[in-house]
């Protein structure tokens, strides 16, 4: 065997070992690659009690019940199935009924998801004021953009604490205002 043949054999063997290792890692992580499982996926996979996973979906309106010592129960649904969730701790500021949530924990023997971490997902329909105005001018505005639950609160609307929220401003507009203020 010549030097060139030996070198090619070693390189080929190394690539084969690397491919096998990558295949084993991907096979082991197959279920963990998904960011979260929906209640329907949990029912289809028959996930057993005690196995940790992330549960994602919408908090069902009317299902939120607060108990003593920061204990909270609510239901997470995805349109096809519902799963009860129990959590003890402080909920995120964006958490509310009808909004998206991702909880991390495990099912108990009774089929209740015991969460130890709850993350609220922001509203995907948020739109800066400039974009909304441009859509209105072009005639592409949909009426459900401004409705509660379909988009963020309008600029200047009072929050539950009575504090007004600032209107969304683009970075360029904010920089222009700062530059204009500095030159005056």
Secondary structure, DSSP 8 states (H G I E B T S, - for coil): --HHHHHHHHHHHHHHHHHHHHHHHHHHTTTTSSS-B-HHHHHHHT--TT-EEEEEEEE-TT--EE-STTEEEEEEE-SS-EEEEEEES---TT--TTSEEEEEEEE-TTS-EEEEEEEE---TT---HHHHHHHHHHT---GGGSSBTTB---TT-B-TTS-B------HHHHHHHHHHHHH-
